[in-house]
C-alpha cells in the first residue's frame, strides 16, 4: 500500500506547489494594484493636510468678533476633508481586495 501512497502524495504536493506559484503577470498585476492603493492613501493624507491648512487659515483670519462662527467654519473644513480622505482610503481598501 505504501508503494501507491508515495506517488499519490508526490502528485498532490506538486499540484499544490504549482498552483501556489504566481505567474509573472499576476505578480505585476498585484504590484500595480498595491501601487494604486498606496497612491490613493497618499492622496488621502494630502487631502487631510490641505483641510487642516484651510481650517488654520480660517482661524487665523478671525477678527475676534464672532469666534463661534469661525470655529464652525474651520471645523466644517476639517470634516469635509476628513470625509473625502476616508472615501479615498475606502477606495484604496477596495483596490487591495482585488489582489
Buried (B, 14 or more C-beta within 10 A) or exposed (E): EEEEEEEEEEEEEEEEEEEEEEEEEEEEBBEEBBEBBEEBBEBBEEBBEBBBEBBEEBBEEBEEEEEEEBBEBBEBBBEBBBEBBEEBBEBBEEBBEEE
